[in-house]
């Protein structure tokens, strides 16, 4: 009679769960114990029961969606909601359910990504809003055995894919537009350094300036933390250093709203004395006064494509692990030709 996991556990003096986790490569079993269990299994001529394995690995047709740092500002932006609608619609079309998780760095320190996925019994996960310093991102890259798709983090490989927008060209096009309107004293308000997209958006700003032979000046750049308050603080700092600024590009519409409120309190006329361009094209952008010129991301499509990619990975199909969506500059009222004098 073939030995069982129970037999190995008895011989090793450990629990059945420990043997199972050791033989299946779970990282929470220390290497010394894992090595001893594997040697015993080999010595006892243990072979996994394929039927039992299939029950363990049985698909649930459920995918997890992890969103980091859900805040009132992020809800107001409705960016995540539109992405979720895309995920939900495509998942439903393919007969998958979704489970939504909210996370932050503290939660990630208390429960690993792998443990969360196993406990919730999901087939794979879509992750949005992770910072480059978040523990879950490192785990996804280094050791996760769960199919994972990252939104707006450019990491791809076996079992990991990503969907994003062309952040470089989006900001570059915004800068080009301002230059065509006669502006040269152009500031930039980014999000925060731990967001992968912010490096690309800064590159787009620098590229737009370079194309017009305008020297990049780091003192014209501030981080606004993707919040209204952050945008307001950032434009205040920039104008205190560079009162000659005639235009500003913001890395999100929410920050642009904060900029516009702060400029109004300063008595600055938009776009008469200073032009403002945002990024995202959230629903409120067309209702502001003046209406916000912005770079439109295909938010729904981003979620839709992320769900398609993840389910293709789960079901073992050949899949392109990187999707970069186009964006579009939406010209409204907040950016106009530079007023002379």
C-alpha positions in Angstrom: 0.0 0.0 0.0 1.4 3.4 -1.0 2.3 5.7 1.9 0.1 8.8 2.5 0.8 12.3 3.8 -0.5 11.1 7.2 2.3 8.4 7.2 5.0 11.0 6.4 3.6 13.4 9.1 3.8 10.6 11.7 7.4 9.7 10.6 8.5 13.3 10.6 6.7 14.2 13.9 4.9 17.1 12.3 1.3 17.9 11.3 -0.4 16.7 8.1 -0.8 20.4 7.2 3.0 21.0 7.5 3.8 18.1 5.2 1.3 19.2 2.6 2.6 22.8 2.6 6.2 21.6 2.5 5.6 19.3 -0.5 3.7 22.0 -2.3 6.4 24.6 -1.9 4.6 27.0 0.5 7.1 29.6 1.8 6.0 29.5 5.4 7.7 26.2 6.1 11.3 26.6 7.1 13.9 25.1 4.8 15.3 22.6 7.3 11.8 21.1 7.9 11.0 21.1 4.2 14.2 19.3 3.4 13.6 16.7 6.0 10.0 16.1 4.9 11.1 15.8 1.2 13.8 13.3 2.1 11.3 11.2 4.1 8.8 11.3 1.2 11.5 10.1 -1.2 12.7 7.4 1.1 9.1 6.1 1.7 8.4 6.2 -2.1 5.6 8.7 -1.7 3.7 9.7 -4.8 1.0 12.4 -4.7 -2.5 11.3 -5.3 -3.5 13.0 -8.5 -7.2 12.8 -7.7 -6.6 14.5 -4.4 -4.4 17.1 -6.1 -7.1 17.9 -8.6 -9.6 18.5 -5.8 -7.1 20.9 -4.1 -6.4 22.7 -7.3 -10.0 22.8 -8.5 -10.9 26.1 -10.0 -13.5 28.2 -8.2 -14.2 30.6 -11.1 -13.6 33.5 -8.7 -11.0 36.2 -9.1 -9.8 38.6 -6.5 -9.5 42.4 -7.1 -7.1 44.1 -4.6 -7.2 47.9 -4.5 -4.6 49.7 -2.3 -5.4 52.8 -0.3 -9.1 53.4 -1.0 -9.7 57.0 0.1 -12.4 59.6 -0.2 -10.4 61.3 -2.9 -10.1 58.1 -4.8 -13.8 57.5 -4.6 -14.5 61.0 -5.8 -12.2 60.4 -8.7 -14.3 57.4 -9.7 -11.2 56.1 -11.5 -11.2 52.8 -9.6 -14.9 52.4 -10.0 -14.7 52.6 -13.8 -11.8 50.1 -13.8 -13.9 47.8 -11.6 -16.9 48.1 -14.0 -14.6 46.8 -16.8 -13.3 44.0 -14.6 -16.8 43.0 -13.5 -18.4 43.1 -17.0 -15.7 40.9 -18.6 -15.5 38.5 -15.7 -19.3 38.1 -15.8 -19.2 37.5 -19.6 -16.7 34.7 -18.9 -18.7 33.2 -16.0 -16.3 34.4 -13.2 -17.2 36.1 -10.0 -15.1 38.7 -8.3 -14.2 39.4 -4.7 -13.0 42.9 -3.8 -10.3 43.5 -1.2 -8.9 46.8 0.1 -5.4 46.8 1.4 -2.6 49.0 2.7 1.0 48.4 3.7 0.1 47.6 7.3 -2.4 44.9 6.3 0.2 43.5 3.9 2.7 43.1 6.7 0.1 41.1 8.7 -1.0 38.7 6.0 1.0 37.6 2.9 -0.4 37.9 -0.6 -0.3 34.1 -1.0 -2.1 33.5 2.3 -4.9 36.0 1.3 -5.3 34.3 -2.0 -5.5 30.8 -0.5 -7.9 31.8 2.3 -10.2 33.5 -0.1 -9.9 30.6 -2.6 -9.4 32.7 -5.7 -8.0 31.4 -9.0 -6.1 34.6 -9.6 -5.9 38.3 -8.7 -6.0 41.8 -10.3 -4.1 44.4 -8.3 -4.5 48.1 -8.6 -2.9 51.0 -6.7 0.1 49.2 -5.3 3.1 51.3 -4.5 6.6 50.1 -5.6 7.4 49.8 -1.8 4.4 47.6 -1.0 5.2 44.0 0.3 2.5 42.5 -2.0 4.3 43.8 -5.1 7.5 42.2 -4.2 5.7 38.9 -3.4 3.9 38.9 -6.7 7.2 39.4 -8.6 9.3 37.0 -6.6 7.3 34.1 -5.4 3.6 34.1 -6.0 2.1 30.9 -7.5 -1.2 32.7 -8.3 -1.8 34.2 -11.7 -1.7 38.0 -11.2 -2.4 41.1 -13.3 -1.1 44.5 -12.2 -2.8 47.7 -13.3 -0.4 50.6 -13.9 2.7 48.7 -12.7 5.0 47.7 -15.6 5.9 44.1 -14.5 5.4 41.1 -16.7 6.6 37.5 -16.6 5.5 34.0 -16.2 2.3 34.2 -14.2 2.3 38.0 -14.0 1.0 40.5 -16.5 0.1 44.2 -16.5 -2.2 46.6 -18.2 -1.5 50.3 -18.3 -1.9 53.4 -20.5 0.8 55.2 -22.4 1.7 57.6 -19.6 4.8 59.0 -21.4 2.9 60.1 -24.5 -0.1 61.3 -22.5 1.9 63.9 -20.6 4.1 64.7 -23.6 0.9 65.5 -25.6 -0.3 67.8 -22.9 3.0 69.7 -22.8 3.0 69.9 -26.6 -0.5 71.4 -26.6 0.6 74.1 -24.1 3.7 74.9 -26.2 1.5 75.2 -29.3 -0.6 77.7 -27.3 2.6 79.8 -26.7 3.5 78.7 -23.2 7.1 78.0 -22.1 7.0 78.5 -18.3 5.2 75.1 -17.7 5.1 73.4 -14.3 4.3 69.8 -13.5 2.5 68.3 -10.5 3.1 64.6 -10.2 1.6 62.0 -7.8 4.2 60.4 -5.5 7.5 58.7 -6.1 6.3 55.3 -5.0 3.8 55.1 -7.9 5.3 53.4 -10.9 3.3 55.5 -13.4 4.8 58.7 -12.0 8.2 58.0 -13.4 6.7 57.6 -16.9 4.6 60.8 -16.5 7.6 62.8 -15.4 9.5 61.4 -18.4 6.6 62.6 -20.7 6.9 66.1 -19.2 10.6 66.2 -19.7 10.3 64.9 -23.3 7.7 67.5 -24.1 10.0 70.3 -22.9 13.1 68.8 -24.6 11.2 68.7 -28.0 10.7 72.5 -27.7 14.3 73.2 -26.5 13.1 74.2 -23.0 15.4 73.3 -20.2 14.0 71.0 -17.5 14.0 72.7 -14.1 13.3 70.4 -11.1 12.1 73.4 -9.1 9.1 73.6 -11.4 8.0 70.1 -10.3 6.1 69.1 -7.1 4.4 65.9 -5.9 0.8 66.4 -5.1 0.1 62.9 -3.6 -2.9 62.3 -6.0 -5.1 64.5 -3.8 -6.9 67.8 -4.0 -5.1 69.1 -1.0 -1.8 67.9 -2.4 -2.5 69.7 -5.7 -3.3 72.9 -3.9 -0.1 72.7 -1.8 2.0 71.9 -4.9 0.8 74.9 -7.0 1.3 77.2 -4.1 4.9 76.1 -3.7 5.6 76.3 -7.4 4.2 79.8 -7.8 6.1 81.0 -4.7 9.3 80.0 -6.5 8.2 80.8 -10.1 5.5 83.4 -10.2 6.1 83.7 -13.9 4.5 80.2 -14.4 1.8 80.4 -17.1 0.7 76.7 -17.3 0.7 73.6 -15.2 0.2 69.9 -16.1 -1.2 67.7 -13.3 -0.7 63.9 -13.1 -4.4 63.4 -12.1 -7.6 65.3 -12.5 -8.2 65.3 -8.7 -4.9 67.2 -8.2 -6.0 69.6 -11.0 -9.2 70.3 -9.1 -7.1 71.3 -6.1 -4.9 73.5 -8.3 -7.9 75.3 -9.7 -9.4 75.9 -6.3 -6.1 77.3 -5.0 -5.7 79.5 -8.0 -9.2 80.9 -7.6 -8.4 81.7 -4.0 -5.3 83.5 -5.2 -7.3 85.6 -7.6 -5.7 84.0 -10.7 -8.0 83.6 -13.7 -8.0 80.2 -15.5 -7.0 80.2 -18.3 -6.5 83.9 -18.7 -3.5 84.1 -16.4 -2.6 80.4 -16.1 -3.6 77.3 -17.9 -4.3 73.9 -16.2 -4.3 70.4 -17.7 -5.2 67.2 -15.9 -4.9 63.5 -16.5 -7.6 60.8 -16.3 -10.8 62.5 -17.6 -12.9 61.6 -14.6 -16.6 62.4 -15.0 -16.5 65.7 -13.1 -13.8 67.1 -15.4 -16.4 68.3 -17.9 -18.5 70.0 -15.2 -15.8 72.2 -13.6 -15.6 76.0 -14.2 -13.8 76.3 -16.6 -14.2 72.8 -18.0 -11.0 70.8 -17.5 -8.7 70.0 -20.4 -7.3 66.6 -19.6 -5.7 63.4 -20.9 -8.4 60.7 -21.2 -7.5 57.2 -20.0 -9.6 54.3 -21.1 -10.4 53.3 -17.6 -13.2 50.8 -18.3 -11.1 49.2 -21.1 -8.2 48.9 -18.7 -10.3 46.8 -16.3 -11.9 44.8 -19.2 -8.5 43.9 -20.6 -7.1 43.1 -17.2 -9.9 40.6 -16.6 -9.5 39.0 -20.0 -5.7 38.7 -19.5 -6.1 37.1 -16.0 -8.7 34.6 -17.1 -6.6 33.6 -20.1 -3.7 33.0 -17.7 -5.9 31.0 -15.3 -7.2 28.8 -18.2 -3.8 28.1 -19.6 -4.1 30.0 -22.9 -1.2 31.8 -24.6 -1.4 35.4 -23.5 0.3 38.7 -24.1 1.5 39.7 -20.7 1.7 43.4 -21.4 -1.0 45.7 -22.7 -0.5 49.4 -23.2 -3.6 51.4 -24.0 -3.7 54.6 -26.0 -5.0 57.8 -24.5 -6.4 61.1 -25.9 -6.0 64.7 -25.1 -9.5 66.1 -24.5 -9.4 69.9 -25.2 -11.9 71.9 -23.2 -11.6 75.3 -21.5 -8.9 75.3 -18.8 -6.0 75.7 -21.2 -5.8 78.5 -23.7 -3.4 80.6 -25.7 -0.8 82.6 -23.7 -2.0 86.1 -23.1 0.7 88.6 -24.0 1.6 91.4 -21.6 
